Amino acid sequence: MKSKLFDNFTFKNGVTVKNRIIKSAMSEALGNLHYEPTEGLFRLYEKWADGGTGTLITGNVMIDRKALGEPRNVVADHDSILPFLEKWAEHGSKNNTQLWMQLNHPGKQAFKSAVKEAVAPSAIPFEGKIGRFFHHPREIEKEEIVEVIKRFGYSASLAKKAGFTGVQIHGAHGYLISQFLSPRHNQRKDEWGGDVKGRMKFLVEIYREIRIQTSEDFLISVKLNSADFMKAGFTEEESIYVSKELEEEGIDLLEISGGTYESSPMSKAQQKNSTRIREAYFMDYAEKLSKAVHVPVCVTGGFRSRNGMENALDSNAMDFVGLARPLAIYPDLPILIEKQVMNEIKLDQRKTGIKKIDDLGMLEITWYGQQLRRLAKGKITKPNYPVILSFLQSLAKNGKEILQKQRSNS
Ligand SMILES: Cc1cc2nc3c(=O)[nH]c(=O)nc-3n(C[C@H](O)[C@H](O)[C@H](O)COP(=O)(O)O)c2cc1C
C-alpha cells in the first residue's frame, strides 16, 4: 500500500507539494566572507532536491549582518545578494521541490565570535554553562524593534524575488523571537512585553510585514516552540494561544519544535516512555494543538523510522514530518524510504565521553554541521566519524574564523 508519507498536499494558496516530508532547517555555515551563499551550498541543496524531500527549509539566513548567529551565516540584507540567491533557488527547487528560506535574528543567542554586541528584549544574560559562549545583552530599543521587523520583511522580499517558494520565520529555540515570547527573557514593561499578547506582538508584526513585502499568496511558515522547558519560560498553553493567533493572521504552516540552547530538547530524545514509543519528541503536544487549530502542522524532532512517521501522520495531529539529522546523513532518505530500502535509521546521541565537553551541549550541532559540509564538498557522509575529532576540528575552525575577522563589524 502506498505510504501516506508520499501523499501530496495543497496549501490554501493552491500550491501543491509532492509529499509530507520536510527537511527542517539546519544551519550550514556555508556563506562566504561577504555573507553570500557559496557553490557548496548550491551542491548541498541540489543533493537534497534530488533525494525526494517535498519541502526544503534552509538553515537560518540572517536578516542583518550586524546580527549573525554564527560565523559563515548567509545574510539577506542587501539586493547585491540576489544573483547568489537565484542560483541557490534554482538548485534547491529542482524536481518540483518546495524551497523555503528560514529567516532569523539571534538576539542574545549569537556566538561571541560572530558579533560585537548582542541585543535582547531585556538585558538578561543566559544562565549556566552555555552562557560563556554569548555576550551579556543590552535591551533592544523601541526604534530598533521596528527596524528589525522591517528587515524581516525585506529579507523575505529578496527570497521571493530570487525564486524561493516560501519563507519560514524562526520563532523557536531561544533566538530573538523566542526570547520575546518567553516571560523569563522578556521582562519589558512596554507594549512588546507583559502578557502573552504583548510578548507575541513582535512575531505577529514580523509576519504582517513579510505579508506586506511579499504577497497574499506567498507561503509563510513559523517555527515555534511547544515550550521552552525552562523555569518561568514559554509554556504549552502559551504556545497554543500564539498558534491560534497565527492561524487567524493567515500563516500557511506551523512547525513545532521545542527547547533552547539552555534546555535543548529540540535535539535530545526525552526519556518519557510515550516519547520512546512514538519516536517524535513533541507528539503529545501536537495532539493537544490539533484540537485547537486547523492550520497545517509539521512536527520535527526524533523521527527515525518509516513506521513512526506513518503512525504520526495517521494520528491526524499533523500533516508533515520534519526531519533534520536523518537528512544530514542520508540526503536521499525519502527515496530510500519510498523504495523500502531503508525503513529505520539509528542515530545515537553524539558524545565524546568527556563530561566537560559533552555537558556543553553543542556536539549535535558541530558533528552534523560537519557532515553537511562534507556533502557540500561532494563527499559522502561519515556516520561513524569520531565525535571528539569533529569537536576539535570545529574548535580549530572557529578560531580561524575569528582571525579572518568574519565577526560582523560593519
Ligand atoms: C547541525 C544542525 C543545525 C541546525 N540549525 C537549525 C537552524 O538553523 N534553524 C532551526 O530552526 N533549527 C535548526 N536545527 C534544529 C533542527 O531543525 C531540528 O529541529 C532538530 O535537529 C530536531 O530534529 P531531528 O531529530 O530530525 O534532527 C539544527 C539542527 C542541527 C543538527
The ligand as a MOL file (V3000), in Angstrom:
LIG
                    3D

  0  0  0     0  0            999 V3000
M  V30 BEGIN CTAB
M  V30 COUNTS 31 33 0 0 0
M  V30 BEGIN ATOM
M  V30 1 C 23.5570 20.9830 12.5340 0
M  V30 2 C 22.1850 21.4760 12.9480 0
M  V30 3 C 21.8490 22.7790 12.6700 0
M  V30 4 C 20.5710 23.2530 12.9960 0
M  V30 5 N 20.2310 24.5190 12.6300 0
M  V30 6 C 18.9540 24.9450 12.7760 0
M  V30 7 C 18.5330 26.1830 12.2340 0
M  V30 8 O 19.2900 26.9140 11.5840 0
M  V30 9 N 17.2440 26.5410 12.4320 0
M  V30 10 C 16.3540 25.7400 13.1050 0
M  V30 11 O 15.1780 26.1060 13.2290 0
M  V30 12 N 16.7210 24.5630 13.6270 0
M  V30 13 C 17.9830 24.1350 13.4600 0
M  V30 14 N 18.3440 22.8920 13.9240 0
M  V30 15 C 17.3200 22.0500 14.6070 0
M  V30 16 C 16.5880 21.1230 13.6200 0
M  V30 17 O 15.8530 21.8390 12.6510 0
M  V30 18 C 15.6170 20.1770 14.3410 0
M  V30 19 O 14.6260 20.9560 14.9890 0
M  V30 20 C 16.3010 19.2620 15.3600 0
M  V30 21 O 17.5400 18.7730 14.8630 0
M  V30 22 C 15.4140 18.0630 15.7240 0
M  V30 23 O 15.0660 17.3090 14.5800 0
M  V30 24 P 15.7790 15.8890 14.2110 0
M  V30 25 O 15.5710 14.9740 15.3930 0
M  V30 26 O 15.0650 15.4220 12.9700 0
M  V30 27 O 17.2230 16.1800 13.9960 0
M  V30 28 C 19.6280 22.4000 13.6440 0
M  V30 29 C 19.9860 21.0850 13.9480 0
M  V30 30 C 21.2480 20.6140 13.6100 0
M  V30 31 C 21.5970 19.1740 13.9080 0
M  V30 END ATOM
M  V30 BEGIN BOND
M  V30 1 1 1 2
M  V30 2 1 2 3
M  V30 3 2 2 30
M  V30 4 2 3 4
M  V30 5 1 4 5
M  V30 6 1 4 28
M  V30 7 2 5 6
M  V30 8 1 6 7
M  V30 9 1 6 13
M  V30 10 2 7 8
M  V30 11 1 7 9
M  V30 12 1 9 10
M  V30 13 2 10 11
M  V30 14 1 10 12
M  V30 15 2 12 13
M  V30 16 1 13 14
M  V30 17 1 14 15
M  V30 18 1 14 28
M  V30 19 1 15 16
M  V30 20 1 16 17
M  V30 21 1 16 18
M  V30 22 1 18 19
M  V30 23 1 18 20
M  V30 24 1 20 21
M  V30 25 1 20 22
M  V30 26 1 22 23
M  V30 27 1 23 24
M  V30 28 2 24 25
M  V30 29 1 24 26
M  V30 30 1 24 27
M  V30 31 2 28 29
M  V30 32 1 29 30
M  V30 33 1 30 31
M  V30 END BOND
M  V30 END CTAB
M  END
